[in-house]
């Protein structure tokens, strides 16, 4: 194929290959333990894979309805009511999506127009900003407070104006592992009261929360829920990130607009997987065990490296542990992460890449959603640095 000489203007001129792709590729090239990208390396439930196989054999292989299978939406409605005491109508207020990322993009595409401002909290998961820019919006950044990665709501108040269309929150938070408290959600409720500001709540790690804490979903706060689209993920819930299936809940007037965008982005989502999830979720223990399951991994990882030269930062949710290396080297986190991968055989993610401006606190993110033997090998390397 010859090189094209067309004169094009990039819509995302500053965007290149994601840090996750870069570090995973580097890990593969150097045969390193990959604790960078957030995916489990252990087996999926045999029961769940058998359910998928069953529905494949039963011929459930054509398009699902655009909003998702009714039976799955009904199960989700019941689940949310049991967890958060809010009833969403499965016909008009729940949509199955091609993972959390598509859900976030479709929500932004549905509501953000040229010149609209969207507040995001940095360090921020890397899909928010590009989606805002591609739809003509303007990201407005509020930096979380290191090292707890908490939100200063007075700073939020200062950036709000008549152009503010949306605030994006993420709890439990990727990349930091922090968790919003009830007071945070109440403050967000007060800030947005008597405005037309929407809330996009990324809650894909809702069940991966530790130390007996409760997940503070927007669904638990009726006044917030009136203006919110909440995003969830089967991939995070059932260790099947490659299946790229999630869902969104929102009031019917917001969901009507969301579906307009969703239907032209993917139209509908993998049919046999939806049938399988609908069956598998009816046994609540299949997801209620997640906090204890991942806390055991978190506690093992933290305990095993507590005497290393790294400093453990708080981790109250997600399957990511942040480690400060300020006592080890003055290198930039991007350089140190690359060096660890090439020379020590362990891959992580430098946290500075999640900021809009240069912010290097000498912190790396490690994923502990791994088999015990993987973590044991990683611990040996970390303790020898």
RASULNOR-V977577 format. One record per run of one state. SS is the DSSP state (H for helix, E for strand, C for the rest). FROM is the first residue (numbers start at 0). TO is the last residue. If there is no record, write none. Layout:
SS&FROM&TO ; SS&FROM&TO
This chain:
C&0&17 ; H&18&28 ; C&29&31 ; E&32&33 ; C&34&44 ; H&45&56 ; C&57&68 ; H&69&83 ; C&84&92 ; E&93&96 ; C&97&97 ; H&98&110 ; C&111&115 ; E&116&121 ; C&122&125 ; H&126&133 ; C&134&136 ; E&137&142 ; C&143&143 ; E&144&144 ; C&145&148 ; E&149&149 ; C&150&151 ; H&152&158 ; C&159&162 ; E&163&169 ; C&170&180 ; H&181&191 ; C&192&196 ; E&197&201 ; C&202&207 ; E&208&208 ; C&209&216 ; H&217&219 ; C&220&220 ; H&221&224 ; C&225&226 ; E&227&232 ; H&233&236 ; C&237&239 ; H&240&242 ; C&243&244 ; E&245&249 ; C&250&250 ; H&251&264 ; C&265&269 ; H&270&279 ; C&280&283 ; H&284&287 ; C&288&288 ; H&289&304 ; C&305&309 ; E&310&311 ; C&312&315 ; E&316&316 ; C&317&318 ; E&319&323 ; C&324&331 ; H&332&343 ; C&344&344 ; E&345&346 ; C&347&347 ; E&348&349 ; H&350&353 ; C&354&361 ; E&362&366 ; C&367&370 ; H&371&382 ; C&383&384
